[in-house]
Amino acid sequence: MSRKEQIIQALKSADEEKRLQGLRALAEDHPEQSMDLIFHALGDESWRVRKEAVGLFMHLPLECKEVAAIIELLYAEDNAGLRNAAVEILTRMGRGVVAALVEHSDCSDHDVRKFIVDVLGDIADPAAVPVMIQRLEDEDSNVRAAAAENLGKMKAHEAVPALLEAMRLPDLLLQFTILDALSRIAAPVEFSNLSPYKDEKLLRKAMIDCLGKTGDASSVPLLIESLVDDMRNVREAALLALVALFERYPDAVRSGLTSGDGNAIVKEVIAYLDLEQGDALKLAAVRVLGWLGAEDAVAALLPLLDYESLQQETVASLVEIGRSHPKALLDVWTDASDGRRAYLAYILGEAGCREALPQLKQGIDSADSQLQRMSVYALGRLGAAETLPELVGCLQSSASDVQEAAMQALACFGKSFPEQTFAALQPLLAHEEATLRMLAVMVMRALDHPSVLDSLSLSIKDPSADVRREAVKVFEGGELGKHLSALLLALTDEDAEMRRTVVDILSGSGMEEALDGLQLALKDDDIWVRAAAVRGIGRVAGGKSKELIKGALLDPVGLVSIAALETLGSVLGKEACSDMVSALNHSDQEVVVAAMNLLSSYCSNQWLQDNLEMLLGHPSPNVRSHIARLAGELLGASVRPMLIGWLEIENDDLVAQQIKCALEELP
């Protein structure tokens, strides 16, 4: 028996495993020459055999895949498995079969028409959309529904008018499917196109879902009405749809909610705060209750503050409720835990509830630091003048987060009441505790008050370096005027960070009078102060910088010398080339490398030709490696002999590798 006969016998066996073995043998034995056997296996009663046959067909060379023959299999009325195998093959073949499928899309067999619509939908080629739209008018209801479903799956925006037209057919299955398709497409649809179906109970939920994705402002009343619908699934859909519509029409949703039967709506929506509900429904309910300003919902909303996923929306809704019904928030304060009160304090502040001042003052005296902090924050937001002493007192709290909140609250308060805030803080500048003096300084810096500069100019002589550093920052970006002398004196401060801050302030002033101080800073013991002074002189003196910072070029610390070189480059450009060349002899290798980079940016290549031999012999491998790269980049092929000669005597592997790389990149 020949091998082919053995395969045929196996494929005809009653044993499923033998048929599978026959297919696998066929796969190894020129299957393209036995298409009849593959087609026979595609109609096998076993899904495993059909699956194996589909895989075998898909691995055939492209020219062997007979599309027309596969489409013919769709007509096999007596073999559902064969049809399903054909559908899978056509789908996997993709866009290449679309044209052939379109030719059969109006055939007489309604089952085939539906198969073709489904395959085209899975392939999702836009070229098939016109055919799908035509099938919306098919005489068979299943074909019409399949066309609508697949247009939705393809998100075919151009099909929306045809889908709306097809909605007029008295076909509930089709209408339901069209509503789902419109939801998937999510293109705007005027409510008037869908309103005729609002009383059809079987379509109501699908229509509500659709309005959430596609509806306009005129759909708001129906969605609000549906919040109290007899059917739970409709109520839930309306709740989610209303939240979705709010993103597009917030004013319409707000006004619609406030003009409706608020009590009935609140009662229904509160039920969705039950923790057994899904988060999506709970969050939607929280938001709607906020838009309603539902004072009766406060007690039900409070427990949701304990859940991280719900906190943000719950706080926002309680703030909205508090703006119109502050008493509803105050009524729950007494029985609330300190943790809940902390949230309530924040909410009362955001809602602007000035009626809450007694409760917030009570919160300041709490032993709970979180409640203290939120109460302080809220008092700052409310800006009530009578609470200023309490806020100043909170600066003395032992809890750093409460102190921070008090600072922010006083700064906020000071925007509306600068005079009172300044007067309340002034005595603290002489307090025995340095931390308190520092906090007072930090708040006063933010005040728009004419005496702030005078007061803080005295604080830059404070015994505490922390206070002095914070006080001097008041002059950042401002007019120095009569305070320049005090700043110049601060350049002798024992704290290096203080001196650096002063240098930065003088540098940013742009005043020529600041140059004396900056030159003094060039002799500072701290290298960061000297480097900052160099850059500051460049900013203030501009083209006159060279003579003023000449000494810094020779500074034994590379950081300072580099700062001087970069400053000269930025203000003088190529005029600084001679100083950059001189820096090639600096003892610090980082200065030499910086000088080479600056010379490459600002100067011609003559410096490189004049100093190449010297730099290739530099004791620092880093310098030698750097100059090898620059030589190749800037001088080109002319430097090849020198690099080859140097490579023969270079004893550092990394430098030698850089020289080789430079040689390889030469033209």
C-alpha positions in Angstrom: 0.0 0.0 0.0 1.4 3.4 -1.0 1.9 6.2 1.6 -1.0 8.2 0.1 -3.3 5.2 0.3 -2.3 4.8 4.0 -3.2 8.4 4.6 -6.5 8.0 2.9 -7.3 4.9 4.9 -6.3 6.7 8.2 -8.6 9.7 7.3 -11.5 7.4 6.7 -11.0 5.5 10.0 -13.7 5.6 12.7 -10.9 6.3 15.2 -10.5 10.0 15.8 -6.8 9.6 16.8 -6.0 7.7 13.6 -7.7 10.5 11.5 -5.5 13.0 13.3 -2.4 10.9 12.6 -3.4 10.8 9.0 -3.6 14.6 8.8 -0.2 15.0 10.4 1.2 12.5 7.9 -0.4 14.4 5.1 1.3 17.6 6.4 4.7 16.0 5.8 3.8 14.6 2.3 3.1 17.5 -0.1 -0.4 18.4 1.2 -0.9 21.0 -1.6 -1.2 18.0 -3.9 -4.1 16.5 -1.9 -6.5 19.4 -1.4 -9.5 17.0 -1.7 -8.3 15.2 1.5 -7.9 18.5 3.4 -11.4 19.6 2.3 -12.7 16.3 3.4 -11.1 16.7 6.9 -12.5 20.2 7.2 -16.0 18.7 7.4 -15.0 16.0 9.9 -17.4 15.3 12.8 -14.6 15.8 15.3 -13.7 19.5 16.2 -10.1 18.3 16.9 -9.8 17.0 13.4 -11.3 20.1 11.9 -9.0 22.3 13.9 -6.0 20.3 12.6 -7.2 20.6 9.1 -7.7 24.3 9.4 -4.1 24.7 10.7 -2.8 22.5 7.8 -4.7 24.6 5.2 -3.4 27.9 6.7 0.2 26.6 6.4 -0.1 25.9 2.7 1.6 28.3 0.2 -0.5 31.3 -0.6 -1.0 30.3 -4.2 -2.6 27.0 -3.1 -5.2 28.6 -0.9 -8.3 28.5 -3.0 -10.5 31.3 -1.7 -13.4 30.5 -4.0 -13.5 26.9 -2.9 -13.5 27.9 0.8 -16.4 30.3 0.3 -18.3 27.4 -1.4 -18.0 25.5 1.8 -20.2 28.1 3.4 -23.1 26.7 1.4 -22.8 23.2 3.0 -26.2 23.2 4.7 -25.9 19.7 6.0 -22.5 20.1 7.7 -22.3 22.9 10.3 -18.7 21.9 11.2 -17.6 22.4 7.7 -19.2 25.8 7.6 -17.5 26.8 10.9 -14.1 25.6 9.6 -14.6 27.7 6.4 -15.5 30.8 8.6 -12.4 30.3 10.7 -10.2 30.0 7.6 -11.7 33.1 5.9 -11.3 35.1 9.0 -7.7 34.1 9.4 -6.9 34.9 5.8 -7.9 38.5 6.5 -8.2 41.4 4.1 -7.1 39.4 1.1 -10.5 37.7 0.9 -12.7 40.8 1.4 -13.3 41.4 -2.3 -14.3 37.7 -2.9 -16.7 37.8 0.2 -18.3 41.0 -1.0 -19.2 39.3 -4.3 -21.2 36.6 -2.4 -22.7 39.1 0.1 -26.1 39.2 -1.7 -26.4 35.5 -2.5 -29.8 33.8 -2.1 -28.7 31.8 1.0 -29.5 33.9 4.2 -27.2 31.7 6.3 -24.3 32.4 3.9 -25.0 36.1 3.9 -24.9 36.1 7.7 -21.6 34.1 7.7 -20.1 36.6 5.3 -21.2 39.6 7.4 -19.7 38.0 10.5 -16.4 37.2 8.8 -16.2 40.8 7.3 -16.8 42.1 10.8 -14.0 40.1 12.3 -11.6 41.1 9.5 -12.7 44.7 10.1 -11.6 46.1 6.8 -13.2 49.6 6.3 -13.8 48.6 2.6 -16.5 46.3 3.8 -18.6 48.9 5.6 -20.8 49.8 2.5 -21.7 46.1 2.2 -22.6 45.9 5.9 -24.8 49.0 5.6 -26.6 47.3 2.7 -27.3 44.2 4.8 -29.1 46.4 7.3 -32.0 46.2 4.8 -31.7 42.4 4.4 -34.9 40.5 4.2 -33.6 38.1 7.0 -33.7 39.5 10.5 -30.6 37.6 11.6 -28.6 39.1 8.8 -29.8 42.5 9.6 -28.9 42.1 13.3 -25.5 40.7 12.3 -24.8 43.7 10.1 -25.7 46.1 12.9 -23.6 44.2 15.5 -20.5 44.1 13.2 -20.8 47.8 12.3 -20.7 48.5 16.0 -17.7 46.1 16.4 -15.9 48.0 13.7 -16.8 51.4 15.2 -18.0 52.5 11.8 -19.0 56.2 12.3 -20.2 56.5 8.7 -22.8 53.9 9.4 -24.7 55.9 12.1 -27.3 57.5 9.7 -28.1 54.0 8.2 -28.3 52.5 11.7 -30.7 55.2 12.8 -32.8 54.6 9.7 -32.9 50.9 10.4 -34.2 51.5 13.9 -37.5 52.3 12.3 -38.0 48.7 11.3 -40.4 46.9 13.7 -37.7 44.4 14.7 -36.9 44.3 18.4 -33.8 42.2 17.9 -32.5 44.6 15.3 -33.4 47.7 17.4 -31.6 46.2 20.5 -28.5 45.4 18.4 -28.5 48.8 16.8 -28.5 50.5 20.2 -25.6 48.4 21.3 -23.8 49.2 18.1 -24.3 53.0 18.5 -22.9 52.6 22.0 -19.8 51.0 20.7 -19.4 53.6 17.9 -20.0 56.4 20.5 -20.6 59.1 17.8 -23.0 61.9 18.9 -26.7 61.1 18.2 -29.5 63.6 18.7 -32.0 62.5 21.4 -34.9 63.0 19.0 -33.6 60.0 17.0 -34.0 57.7 19.9 -36.8 59.2 22.0 -39.6 57.3 20.1 -38.4 54.1 21.7 -38.2 55.3 25.3 -41.4 53.5 26.3 -40.4 50.1 25.0 -39.4 48.2 28.1 -37.3 45.6 26.3 -35.2 48.4 24.8 -35.1 50.8 27.7 -31.8 49.7 29.4 -30.0 49.5 26.0 -31.2 52.9 25.1 -30.1 54.4 28.4 -26.7 52.8 27.9 -26.6 54.3 24.4 -27.5 57.8 25.6 -24.6 57.7 28.1 -22.2 57.2 25.2 -23.9 59.2 22.4 -26.6 61.4 23.8 -26.9 65.2 23.8 -28.0 67.6 26.5 -31.7 67.0 25.7 -31.3 63.4 26.9 -30.7 64.5 30.5 -34.4 64.6 31.6 -35.0 61.0 30.5 -31.8 59.8 32.3 -32.9 61.6 35.5 -36.4 60.2 35.2 -34.9 56.7 34.8 -33.0 57.0 38.1 -36.3 56.1 39.8 -37.4 53.5 37.1 -39.3 50.4 38.2 -36.5 48.2 36.8 -33.3 48.0 38.8 -31.1 47.4 35.7 -32.5 50.6 34.1 -31.8 52.6 37.3 -28.3 51.4 37.4 -27.8 52.1 33.7 -29.2 55.6 34.1 -26.9 56.3 37.0 -23.8 55.4 35.0 -25.1 57.1 31.9 -25.7 60.4 33.7 -22.1 60.4 35.0 -20.8 59.8 31.5 -23.0 62.5 30.1 -21.8 64.9 32.7 -18.3 64.9 31.1 -19.9 66.5 28.0 -22.8 68.5 29.4 -22.1 69.3 33.1 -24.4 72.3 33.3 -27.3 70.5 31.8 -26.9 67.6 34.2 -26.6 69.9 37.3 -29.6 72.0 36.4 -31.6 68.9 35.5 -30.9 67.3 38.8 -31.7 70.3 40.9 -35.0 70.9 39.0 -36.3 67.3 39.4 -37.8 65.5 42.3 -34.7 65.6 44.5 -36.0 63.7 47.5 -37.1 60.7 45.4 -33.8 60.7 43.5 -31.7 61.0 46.6 -33.4 58.1 48.2 -32.8 55.8 45.2 -29.2 56.9 44.7 -28.2 56.6 48.4 -29.0 52.9 48.1 -26.0 52.5 45.7 -23.6 53.5 48.5 -24.0 50.1 50.0 -20.5 48.6 50.1 -21.7 45.4 48.4 -22.2 47.4 45.2 -19.4 47.6 42.6 -17.1 50.5 42.8 -18.3 51.9 39.5 -21.9 52.2 40.8 -20.8 53.5 44.1 -18.6 56.2 42.6 -21.4 57.2 40.2 -23.8 57.5 43.2 -21.3 59.6 45.1 -20.9 62.0 42.3 -24.6 62.4 41.6 -25.3 63.0 45.3 -22.7 65.8 45.2 -24.3 67.4 42.2 -27.7 67.2 43.9 -26.3 68.9 47.0 -28.0 66.0 49.0 -27.8 67.0 52.6 -29.6 63.8 53.6 -26.7 61.8 52.1 -23.9 63.1 54.4 -24.2 60.4 57.0 -24.2 57.7 54.3 -21.2 59.2 52.5 -19.0 59.5 55.6 -18.1 55.7 55.8 -16.8 55.8 52.2 -14.0 58.0 53.4 -12.4 54.9 54.9 -11.8 53.4 51.4 -8.9 54.7 49.4 -10.6 54.1 46.0 -13.6 56.2 47.0 -12.0 58.9 49.1 -11.3 61.5 46.4 -14.8 61.5 44.9 -16.5 61.3 48.3 -14.6 64.4 49.6 -15.5 66.3 46.4 -19.2 65.5 46.8 -19.2 66.4 50.5 -17.6 69.7 49.6 -20.4 70.4 47.1 -23.0 69.5 49.7 -21.3 71.7 52.3 -21.4 74.8 50.0 -25.1 74.8 50.1 -25.9 72.9 53.3 -23.0 73.5 55.8 -25.3 72.5 58.7 -25.5 69.0 57.3 -21.7 68.6 57.8 -21.7 70.3 61.2 -24.5 68.0 62.4 -22.2 64.9 62.0 -19.2 66.5 63.6 -20.0 65.7 67.3 -20.4 61.9 66.8 -17.5 61.6 64.3 -14.2 60.0 65.2 -11.0 62.1 65.1 -10.1 60.5 61.8 -13.5 61.4 60.3 -13.3 64.9 61.8 -10.0 65.4 60.0 -11.7 64.8 56.7 -14.6 67.0 57.7 -12.3 69.8 58.7 -10.7 69.7 55.2 -14.1 69.6 53.6 -15.5 72.5 55.7 -12.5 74.6 54.6 -12.9 73.7 50.9 -16.6 74.4 51.1 -16.0 77.8 52.7 -18.2 77.0 55.7 -17.5 79.9 58.1 -20.2 78.5 60.4 -17.6 75.8 61.3 -15.1 78.2 63.1 -16.0 76.8 66.6 -15.5 73.2 65.5 -12.3 74.0 63.7 -10.9 75.8 66.8 -11.8 72.7 68.7 -9.9 70.6 66.2 -6.8 72.7 66.7 -6.8 71.7 70.4 -7.2 68.0 69.6 -4.5 65.5 70.5 -4.8 64.0 67.1 -2.2 65.7 64.8 -4.0 64.9 61.6 -7.2 66.6 62.9 -5.0 69.5 64.1 -3.4 69.8 60.7 -6.6 69.7 58.7 -8.3 72.2 61.1 -5.4 74.6 60.7 -5.6 74.2 56.9 -9.3 74.9 56.9 -8.9 78.0 59.0 -6.4 79.3 56.5 -8.8 78.7 53.7 -11.6 80.4 55.5 -9.5 83.5 56.3 -11.4 84.6 59.4 -9.5 87.4 61.1 -10.5 86.3 64.6 -8.6 83.0 64.1 -5.2 84.6 63.6 -4.0 84.1 67.2 -4.8 80.4 67.0 -2.9 80.0 63.7 0.1 81.8 65.0 -0.1 79.6 68.1 0.1 76.5 65.9 3.5 77.5 64.8 4.6 76.3 68.2 3.2 72.8 67.8 5.5 69.9 68.5 4.2 68.2 65.3 6.1 69.3 62.2 3.2 68.7 59.9 1.0 70.9 62.0 3.7 73.6 61.9 3.9 73.2 58.1 0.1 73.6 57.9 0.2 76.7 60.1 2.8 78.3 57.8 0.7 77.6 54.7 -2.4 78.8 56.4 -0.8 82.1 57.6 0.7 82.7 54.1 -2.8 82.2 52.7 -4.3 84.4 55.4 -1.6 87.0 54.7 -2.8 87.5 51.2 -6.0 89.0 52.5 -4.8 90.5 55.8 -1.1 91.4 55.3 -1.2 94.1 58.0 -2.7 91.9 60.7 -0.5 88.9 59.8 2.7 91.0 59.9 1.8 92.4 63.3 1.0 89.0 64.7 4.3 87.5 63.5 6.6 90.4 64.3 7.0 89.5 68.0 8.1 85.9 67.0 11.3 87.3 65.4 12.6 87.8 68.9 11.4 84.5 70.3 13.9 82.5 72.2 13.3 79.4 70.1 15.2 79.5 66.8 12.8 77.1 65.1 9.9 79.5 65.8 11.9 82.5 64.6 12.7 80.6 61.4 9.0 79.7 60.8 8.0 83.3 61.3 10.6 84.4 58.8 9.4 81.9 56.2 5.8 83.2 56.5 6.8 86.8 56.5 8.8 86.4 53.3 5.5 85.8 51.5 3.7 88.9 52.8 3.1 91.9 50.7 3.9 94.4 53.4 6.3 97.4 53.1 8.1 96.6 56.4 9.0 93.0 55.6 12.4 93.8 54.1 13.4 96.0 57.0 12.4 93.4 59.6 14.1 90.5 57.8 17.2 92.5 57.1 17.7 92.4 60.9 17.1 88.7 60.9 20.1 88.1 58.7 22.1 88.8 61.8 20.2 86.2 63.8 22.3 83.8 66.0 20.8 80.8 64.2 22.2 80.0 60.8 18.9 78.4 59.9 17.1 81.7 60.6 19.7 83.7 58.7 19.5 81.5 55.6 15.7 81.8 55.5 15.7 85.6 56.2 18.2 86.4 53.4 16.0 84.7 50.8 13.6 87.6 51.1 15.9 89.6 48.8 15.8 87.0 46.0 14.7 88.7 42.8 13.8 91.9 44.6 15.1 95.4 44.8 18.1 95.5 47.1 18.2 99.3 47.6 19.3 100.4 51.0 19.7 96.7 52.1 22.8 96.2 49.9 25.2 97.0 52.7 23.5 94.4 55.0 23.9 91.8 52.3 27.6 92.7 51.7 28.2 92.3 55.4 26.5 88.8 55.3 29.3 87.7 52.9 31.4 87.4 56.1 28.8 85.0 57.7 30.3 81.9 59.3 27.8 79.7 57.5 29.0 78.8 53.9 25.4 78.1 52.7 24.4 81.5 53.9 27.3 83.1 51.9 26.4 81.1 48.8 22.8 82.3 49.0 24.0 85.9 49.3 26.2 85.5 46.3 23.3 84.2 44.3 21.2 87.1 45.3 23.9 89.7 44.4 24.3 87.9 41.1 20.7 88.1 40.3 20.4 91.8 41.2 22.2 93.0 38.1 23.6 95.9 40.2 27.1 97.1 39.5 27.3 98.0 43.2 27.2 94.3 43.9 30.5 93.7 42.1 32.6 94.6 45.2 30.9 91.9 47.2 31.2 89.3 44.5 34.9 90.0 44.2 35.2 89.6 47.9 33.5 86.2 47.6 36.2 85.2 45.1 38.5 84.8 48.1 36.1 82.8 50.2 37.3 79.6 51.8 34.4 77.6 50.4 34.9 76.5 46.8 31.2 76.6 46.0 31.0 80.2 47.1 34.0 81.1 44.9 32.5 79.2 41.9 29.1 81.0 42.4 30.9 84.4 42.7 32.7 83.8 39.4 29.4 83.1 37.6 27.8 86.0 39.3 30.5 88.4 38.1 29.9 87.2 34.6 26.2 88.0 34.9 26.7 91.4 36.4 29.8 92.7 34.6 29.4 91.0 31.2 32.3 91.9 28.9 34.2 93.4 31.8 34.4 90.0 33.6 37.8 89.0 32.4 39.9 91.3 34.5 37.7 90.8 37.5 37.9 87.0 37.6 41.4 86.6 36.1 42.7 85.2 39.4 40.0 82.5 39.4 41.5 81.0 36.3 44.5 80.0 38.4 42.4 78.8 41.4 44.0 75.5 42.6 40.5 74.0 42.8 39.4 72.8 39.5 35.7 73.5 40.1 36.4 77.3 40.4 38.7 77.4 37.4 36.1 75.6 35.3 33.5 78.1 36.4 35.8 80.9 35.4 36.5 79.4 32.0 32.8 78.7 31.3 31.9 82.3 32.4 34.5 83.8 30.1 33.3 81.6 27.2 29.7 82.7 27.7 30.4 86.5 27.9 33.5 86.8 25.7 33.2 84.0 23.2 36.4 83.6 21.1 38.0 86.5 22.8 38.6 84.2 25.8 40.5 81.6 23.7 44.0 82.7 24.9 42.9 82.1 28.5 41.4 78.8 27.6 44.7 77.8 26.0 46.6 78.8 29.1 44.3 76.6 31.1 45.7 73.6 29.2 48.6 73.7 31.6 46.4 73.6 34.7 47.4 71.0 37.3 43.8 69.7 37.5 43.0 67.2 34.6 39.3 68.2 34.8 40.2 71.8 34.1 42.3 70.7 31.1 39.4 68.6 29.7 36.9 71.5 30.3 39.3 73.9 28.5 39.6 71.5 25.5 35.8 71.3 25.2 35.4 75.1 25.4 38.2 75.6 22.9 36.4 73.2 20.5 33.2 75.3 20.9 34.5 78.8 20.7 37.9 78.8 18.8 39.4 77.6 15.6 41.5 74.4 15.4 44.8 76.2 15.6 45.0 75.6 19.3 44.7 71.9 18.7 47.5 71.8 16.1 49.8 73.9 18.4 49.2 71.8 21.5 48.5 68.3 20.2 51.9 66.8 20.9 51.9 68.2 24.4 48.5 66.9 25.2 49.1 63.5 23.8 52.0 63.3 26.2 49.9 64.6 29.2 50.3 62.5 32.4 46.6 62.0 32.7 45.1 59.1 30.7 41.8 60.9 30.7 43.3 64.0 29.0 45.2 61.8 26.4 42.0 59.9 25.6 40.0 63.1 25.2 42.5 64.8 22.9 42.8 61.6 20.7 39.0 61.8 20.1 39.0 65.6 19.5 42.0 65.3 17.2 40.2 62.8 15.0 37.0 64.8 14.9 38.5 68.2 14.3 41.7 67.6 12.3 40.7 64.7 10.1 43.1 62.6 8.1 46.0 64.9 8.6 46.5 63.7 12.1 46.7 60.0 11.2 50.6 59.8 11.2 50.8 61.4 14.7 48.1 59.1 16.1 49.7 56.0 14.7 53.1 57.0 16.2 51.5 57.7 19.5 49.7 54.4 19.5 53.0 52.5 19.4 54.2 54.0 22.7 50.9 54.4 24.6 50.9 52.2 27.6 47.3 52.7 28.9 44.8 50.2 27.4 41.8 52.6 27.5 43.7 55.4 25.8 45.1 53.1 23.2 41.5 51.9 22.5 40.4 55.5 22.1 43.3 56.2 19.6 42.3 53.1 17.6 38.7 54.3 17.5 39.8 57.7 16.3 41.9 56.1 13.6 39.0 53.9 12.5 36.7 56.9 12.1 39.2 58.9 10.1 38.3 59.3 6.4 
